[in-house]
């Protein structure tokens, strides 16, 4: 990775005219002209160029720098570039990329294009990349890199330091050494700090941490992120059933995982199918499809609310003042359900809540719903009385608010748990989905209480 200075995005944009001039006049000067700019800022500049200029830009830079810039581009721009570049240029850039980044880039290309580029890669790189591509993308194996340093347990500290100095020129993630036993199984880890502080004559096993964490290659990326966060790790070893080290998931990849998962959860909670591209990068019809599907599901849910209202048309006609409070009741139940769904979904995501906590969550939400419902019910009762609807209607409004808020809290909390039990992302229990379900419950509850209190 380049050690260039970070340039603020606004200032980087000022360089765009000069960059275009260099690309048009003498692309060979591009490397020197941009040597002090961080690859992330260069990626912003590349995104602002025309497709032909983008291709010239990546071709003019040394492959290693082009790989760094390519890594920081958004998925859509990177995909278009790798499709447009000729096979050998694309392969030379990916040859210089980190193993995990290379696999991620190829995984997001059309299969035929990925296979073409893969066939042109250097043999060792091709075999390494094919091994990584064999794992699902959202697993530890799909996220890991094979760029690590593993040494026999009896290696002396001074020998290890010499090996580390040589490896530092090639390896991406070099903050931990991994110790292997006679069967090539991992038996300990040594941080760079521990290595530098150790006596030169000591062996690595003497300074190793033997109580390390590891995950299998098919572990979900969220589980890996949770463990790295819990134990403050810089990298997580990925091992097979014989405890042989396959690769490591580094903390920078975990940051990407956290951002991706948080983005997906927020989109699902808002009733949108996950969108990998940025807002402006996503195609218009792709957005229509991903938003429209959920809108249709929610629309069908709201049709149930209309059906229930129609079913109780006579009851509402008999006491017209009840109609005035329907929006208040529906919104209160939906809002309480959305709050619970959001809290439980977040708890499941970070490991704060487990499926085994079902009874505790249910009891907590019952009490929470009763408390919040009693408060809102009292406010609703006072408001209804101020409209001179009479004590009976005011009581119905107050009791319904109390009941629907409690129902919303319970439904909102339990739906994510139910989805998790079924193996579905809990974030699918989105706020609109919960609100649609609670709307139906609220209308039925409203009419039942009105019948009991007012005899409508």
N, C-alpha and C positions, 0 to 999 in steps of 0.2 A: 504494500500500500504506500502510495506517495506520502511524503512528509511535508508537502507544500503548505503554505500559509492559507488559512481560511480567509475568504474575501466575502464581506457582507453582500447579500443578494442584490440589493439596490445598486451598489457600486459595480458589481460584476456586470450588470446590465449596461453600464456605461461603456464597457469594453466591447460590446457587441459590434458596433460599426468597424472598429479597428480589427476585430477578429475576422469579419467578413472580407475586409480588404486583404488581410494576410492570406486567407483561403483562396481568394481570386488571383492574387499576384504571385505569392511564393509560399506554398504550403510547407515547404521544407523548414521555414523559420518558426512554424507553429510550436514546436516543442520548447524552444528557448523562450518564446514570447509568453508562454503560459506556465512556465516552470514554477512560478511562485503561487499559482492558484490551486486551491484544493480541488480534488476530483469532484466533490459534491457541487461546488460552485461552477466547475466546468460543465457538469451535467445540466445545470440550469441554462447555461449559455447554449449548449447543444440543442436543448429542447426548443429554443427560440429560433433556431436556424431552419432553413428550408431542407427538405429531404436530401437533395443533391449535395448541399453544403455539409450536412451531417455525415454523409458517407465520406466526403473528402476529409473532414475533420478526423474521423477515426482512422482512416488510412494513413494520414500524415503523421500521427503520433506513434511512438514506439508501442508495440503490442501490450506491454505491461501497463502503460498509462491508459491506453484505450480500454483495457479490461477494467481498470478502476473507474473510469468515466461511465462505462457501460453498466457497471454494477449500480450506480447511483441514479440511472435513468428510470423513469416510470415504466411499468411493464409494457404498455402499449407502444411507446416510442422504441424501446429496446427490441421488441418483437419485430416491428417493421424494419428496423435496421438490419437485424440478423437475417431476415428474409431477403432484403435488398442487396446486401454485400455479396461479393462473389465467394465461392466456397472456401478458397484458400485464405482469403483475408479474414473471413469469419473464424476459420479454424485457427489461424495464427493468434488472433486476439483471445480466443477461448483457451488455447494452450497456455497462455500466460495468466489466466484467471485462477483464483483459488478454487479448489476442487468442489466445494459445496456451492459456490456461486455459479460455477460452470454448469453443474447439474441442474440447478434451479432455472438458469436461463434456457437450457435445452428442453426442460420439462414443460415450459410454457410456449414452445414453438409447435407448429403443426407436426405430427409424427413423421411425415415424409421429409420435411426440411431438417428436423432434428437428426434423423438417420443419415442424411446426406452429410451434414457437418461432422457428425460423430465418425463417419467413415474416413474423413480427411485428417482427423486429429492424430497426433503422435501415438504410436501403439500403446505405450505405457499409460498415457493420459486417457486414451480411449477405453482401455480396460478398467481403469480406476473410475471413470465417469459412468460407464455402463453398470458397474457394481452399485454406485449410488442411486442411479435411476431405477434400479430394481425395487427400491423401497417406495411405499406410498409417500407422497410429498409432505403430508402433515404428521409424519412420524419422526422419531429420533433418527432413524436411518436415513430418512429423506432430508433431514436438516444437518446431518453431521458432515464434518470434513475429515479427510484422511491425512491431513497435514499436522502430524503430531510427532513427538520424539519419545520413543520407548527404549529403555535400556535394561540390561540384565541387573538383577538385584545386587550383585556383588561388585558392580562398577564403582571405582573410587571417585570421590568428589572432584578431584583435580582432572581426572579423565573426562568426567561428565561435563565439566565446564568447557573443556577444549572442544568436545563434540557439540555443545550448545552454540558456541561461537560460530562454528562452521554451519550448523543448521539454521542459524538466525538469518542467513542470507537467502534462504529458500522457503522456510516455513512461515505460514501466515500467523498461526497462534502458538506462541512460544512463551507461555507464562507458567507452565506446569510440565514436569517430567513424569512419565509413567513407568513403573517398575514391573518387569515380567519375570515369572518363575521358570522352572525347567520345562514345563509344558506350554510355555508362551502365554500363560494366563496372567492377568493383571493382579498384582499383590500389594500395590501401594502407589502413592503419588507423592511427589516432592515439588513444592512451590519454588519459584525462582528465588524468593527471599530466603527460604530455608537452605537452598543450595549455596547461595552466596555467603550465608552466615556460618556454614558448616566447616569443620576442619578438613583440609585438603586430603588428609590420609584416611578419613572416615569413608565407609562404603555407603551407598545410597540407601540401603535397607535400614541403616542406623538412624537416618534422619527422615525416613519416609513416614507419611501418615497412612496407617493401615486401616483406618475406619472411614474410608472414602465411600461416596455414593456412586452408583452406576445405574444404567437403565438398559433394557433390551432394545434392539433396533426397531421393534414395532410399537414401542411406547408412544402414546399420543404426545404431540408437541406441547400441549397445555400442561401435561403432567411434568414434562422436562422443565418448562418455564417455572412451574411452581416449586420444584425441588431446587433449582438454581437460585431462586429468590430466597427460599427458606434457609438454605445453608450458605448463602453469600459466596457462591462459587464463580470462578471465571470460566470454567468449562466443565461439562459433564461427560464422563466416559460412557461410550456405548459398547456393550459386550454381548457376545453370543452365549449359548447355554454352557459352553466350556469355560466361560469367563475370559475368553480371548478378546483383546481390544480390537474393535472394528473401526472406531473413529471417535471423534469428540464433537459435542455441540457447544459452540462458544457463546459467550454472553451477548455478543453483538447480534447473533442470529436469534437469540431469545428476545431481544428488544424488538426485532422484526415480528416475531411470533406474537408478542404482547400487543403490538400495534394492530396487526392483522386481526387477532381474535377480538380485541376491543371494538375495532371498526365493524366487524361482522355482527357482534352482539348489539351494538347501537343501531345498526341498520335493521336487524330483525326486530328489536324492540320497537322500532318506529314503523314496522310493517313494510319493510322493503327487503327483497331477496338480496343476499350479499353481492356487492359489486367490487371487483378487484381493482378496476381502473379508477382514476380520479374522476371528479364530477364532469370536468370538461373533456377528459379523454374517453369517457364511456360513450358508445354510439347512442344516437337518439332512440332508435328502435330497441336497443338493448335495455335502456332505461325504461321505456314504455312497457316492455315485457315483464321486467322484474318488479316494477311498481304495480302494474296492472293486475298481475296474478294475485297479489295480496289484497288489492282494492276489491277484486271480485270476491275473494273469500270473506272479507269483512262486510261487503255489501250483502252477501247471502245471509250472514249473521244478523245484520240489521233488518233484513226482510222478516226474520223470525220475530223481531221486536214489533214490526208492523202487524204481523199476523196475530200476535197476542193482543195488541191494542184493539184490533178489529174484533177479536173474540169477545172482548169486554166492552164493546161499544155502548151497550145499553146501560151498563153500570155507570160509565162516565157521563152519559147523557142525563142520567137521573140526578147526578150531583156534579154540575158543570165546573164548579170551583176546584174540583180535584185535578182537572186538566191543567190548570195553571202551574202546578208543582211538578209535573212529569219531567221537564228538563232538569230541574233542580235535583230530583231523586236519581235520575239516570246518570247525570254527571258525577254526583257524589259517590255512587257505587263504583262507577268506572274508574274514577281517580284513585279511590282507596285500593282497588284491585291492581291498578298499574303500579302504585307505590310498592305493594307487597311483591309483585312479580319482579320488579326491578331489583329489590333488595335480595330476594332469594336467588335470582339468576346470578347476581354478582357474587353472592356467597358461595354458590356452587363453582363458579369460575375460579375463585382464588382458594378453594379448599376450606373455607370457613364453615360451610354447610355441607352435610353429607346426607345420603338417602336414609341412613339409619336414624337421622334426627327428625324423622317424620312426625312422631308424636309430640316432641318438644315444640316443633314449629307450629303444629296445629293448635296446641294449647296456648302458645304465645300469641298467635294471631286471633284466637277467640277473645282473649282478654284485651288485646290491642283494639280489635274491632268493636268490642263492647264499649271501651273507653272513648274511642274516637266517635263512635256512633252516638253515644249518649250526649257528647258535647254538640255534635252537629244537629242531633235531634232536638236538643233544647233550643238551639239557635233557630232551627226551622219552625218549631212550635211558636216561638215569639214572633217571628216574621209573619206567619200565617194569621196569628191573632191581630197583628197590626193591619192586615188587609181586611179585617172584619169578616173572616170566613166562618166564624163560630168555633166554639171549643171542640166540637166533634171533629170537624175537618182538620183543625190545627193538631189535634191529638193523633189523627191518622197520619198526617205529614211527619210529625215528630217520631212516631214509632216506626214508620217505614224507613225514614232516614237512618235510624239506629240499626234497623235490621239489614238494610241494603249495604251500609258501610261495613258491617260485620261480615256479611256474605261476600262482599268484594274482597275484603282482606283475606278471607279463607281461600276463596277460589284463586286469587292472584298468587298466593303463597304455594298452594298445592299443585297448580298446573305445571310449573317448571319441574317440580319433583316427579310428577307423573311422566313428563316428557323424558326426563333423564332416565327413569326406570325403563322406558321403552327404547332407549338408545338414540333418542332424538335430541338435538341441541336444545337445551332449556330456553334459549333466547327466542325460540319459535313461539313461546307463550308470550307473545308481544302484547304491548299495551292495548292496541286496537282489538286484538283477539280477545283479551280478557274483558275489555269494555263491552264488546258485543254480547258475550255470554252473560255478564252481570246485568246488562240491560233487560234481558228476558226475565231473569230472576227478580229484578226490581219491580217490573210491571206486575208479575204474578203476585208478589208479596204485597204490593200496594193495594191491589184489588181485594185480596183475601182479608187484609186488615180493615179496609173500608167496609167490607161486608160484615165483618165481626163487630165493628164499632158503630157504623151508621145504618147497617141493615139494608144497604143499597142492592 
